[in-house]
Amino acid sequence: MLALRKTTPGFGLALEEVPEAPPPGPGDVVVQVEAAGICGSDVHAYEWTGGYEFMVPRLPLTMGHEFAGRIWRTGTGSGFHNGDRVAIIPFIACGHCAACRAGDPRGCTRRETIGLTRDGGFARQVRIPARCCVPIPDHLEMELAALAEPLGVGAEAVLTGEVGLGDTVLVLGPGTIGQAIALMARLAGAARVIVAGRADAPRFEVLRALGFQDLVDVAEAPLRDGVMALTGGRPVDVVLEATGVPESLNDGLGLLKRGGVLVVAGIHAGALTLPLTDFVRLRHQLRATHGAARRTWDRVIAHLARAPEEFRPMITHRLPLERGIEGFELARQRAASKVILTP
């Protein structure tokens, strides 16, 4: 079968023929992939920017961690049947470390990531633990189910920031995670959601299609000026960052109310220099978010099932797997928002 793989620690990916997925062992399933999204972290690994050196011992491997499909084969004790429709949680907890034994699989010290440390969904089939599979309703299209992972990241960021009814929220970054955060902040009851980006017209168009009008292009005016013009000079209640640019955090802190929360969701190749005196005196809270809890996945699937068309504008390009590198270039050049590959 054809697979899109990271083969060497450097720029690029390779389309290669690889063997079919091996038979599932106990507690495993083989998933027939029907839709797989290209994530910003996939693009970073494609470019080989800092922060992905952990992949080196696992290369070569098939990438892809945002995907959905049907159960093709089941191992004993999997709890699934052939043909079941599922979205995939890409994180695999070991089940044995102290965190896992304490019931905190997200804190696992030996966890693996499907598509980054073991073979993922940019192929027709993949073998994974059954516990990574989340059932999806029959009416939910696979391309929308493949959005569950980034939407879960956005939902978890909003929970981490404690966004509440009537809040004014500033989202830094108009990409897929920024879009997911904006959508989930609105669902959490935020009265105003402002999204900022830099010279990112295609993604601003997606945000408009999703119903967001308070958009700030920092290529045209300073962030502070744009945000204050929308809020009438009032600071925002919560800032949620999805840029991967460390300097943007200080810009966000400069617009945050006293005692407000800034949540970091982006993956950063560089370090942050923080003006600590202002940070302390303003009692700002800096929090991190990564991935999503299982209960958050269940909520996201429920939102997708209830109103699928509200999320479809996130998908701007649909390509067959053999055009996957073209899809990566579209995402890398910010000419696309979410690219869905069909193996």
Secondary structure, 3 states (H helix, E strand, C coil): CEEEEECCCCCCCEEEECCCCCCCCCCEEEEEEEEEECCHHHHHHHHCCCCCHHHHHHCCEECCCEEEEEEEEECCCCCCCCCCEEEECCEECCCCCHHHHCCCHHHCCCCEEECCCECCCCECEEEEEHHHEEECCCCCCHHHHCCHHHHHHHHHHHHHCCCCCCCEEEEECCCHHHHHHHHHHHHCCCCEEEEEECCCHHHHHHHHHCCCCCEEECCCCCHHHHHHHHHCCCCEEEEEECCCCCHHHHHHHCCEEEEEEEEECCCCCCCCCCCHHHHHHCCCEEEECCCCCHHHHHHHHHHHHHCHHHCHHHEEEEEEHHHHHHHHHHHHCCCCCEEEEEC
